[in-house]
């Protein structure tokens, strides 16, 4: 969806937190699985309804060689709802 100046504001906007999946792109240090799990916990506590926390590939630099699914190990701690990842 592309919005131009003068267009009406959309009725709703979706926000997806992907830092647990991709890492913090502007930071040189990578997040550990424990830190990513904490990031998921805090995002959910702050009201995030969609958090992408898993990745199974090797092309995302901040996750290469890391245990990517670790944040989902605590998925039972979070309210029911979408828990998407990417393949």
C-alpha positions in Angstrom: 0.0 0.0 0.0 1.4 3.3 -1.0 0.2 6.6 0.6 0.7 9.9 -1.1 0.4 13.4 0.4 -3.3 14.3 0.5 -4.5 10.7 0.7 -6.8 9.9 3.6 -5.2 8.2 6.6 -5.6 4.4 6.7 -8.1 3.0 9.1 -5.5 0.7 10.7 -1.8 0.2 10.5 -0.1 -3.1 11.3 3.2 -3.1 13.2 5.4 -6.2 13.3 8.3 -6.4 15.7 11.1 -8.3 13.9 14.2 -7.5 16.1 14.0 -10.9 17.9 14.2 -12.5 14.4 16.6 -10.2 12.6 18.6 -8.7 15.5 19.1 -5.0 16.1 20.4 -3.8 12.7 22.1 -0.6 13.9 24.0 -2.3 16.7 27.3 -4.1 16.2 26.7 -6.7 19.0 24.4 -9.6 18.3 21.6 -10.6 20.7 22.0 -13.9 22.5 19.0 -16.2 22.6 18.3 -15.2 26.1 18.3 -11.5 25.1 16.0 -12.2 22.2 13.6 -14.0 24.5 13.7 -11.0 26.8 13.0 -8.7 23.9 10.0 -10.8 22.9 8.7 -10.7 26.5 9.1 -6.9 26.7 7.5 -6.4 23.3 4.4 -8.5 24.3 4.2 -6.7 27.7 4.2 -3.4 25.8 1.3 -4.5 23.7 2.9 -5.9 20.6 0.3 -8.3 19.0 2.7 -9.7 16.4 6.3 -10.6 17.0 8.4 -12.5 14.5 11.0 -14.4 16.6 12.2 -17.4 14.5 14.3 -17.9 11.4 15.6 -21.2 9.9 17.9 -19.8 7.2 21.5 -18.6 7.3 21.2 -15.4 5.3 20.3 -13.0 8.2 23.8 -11.9 9.4 22.9 -11.4 13.1 21.5 -15.0 13.4 24.1 -16.9 11.4 25.4 -19.8 13.6 23.0 -18.9 16.4 20.1 -20.9 17.9 17.4 -18.8 16.2 14.3 -20.6 17.5 15.3 -20.0 21.2 12.9 -17.2 21.8 10.0 -19.5 20.9 11.0 -21.9 23.6 9.0 -19.7 26.0 6.1 -19.2 23.6 3.7 -20.7 26.2 4.5 -17.6 28.4 2.7 -15.3 25.9 -0.9 -14.8 25.2 -2.4 -16.9 22.4 -2.2 -15.2 19.0 -0.1 -15.2 15.8 3.4 -16.5 16.4 4.9 -16.2 12.9 8.4 -16.9 11.8 10.1 -17.1 8.5 11.7 -19.9 6.6 
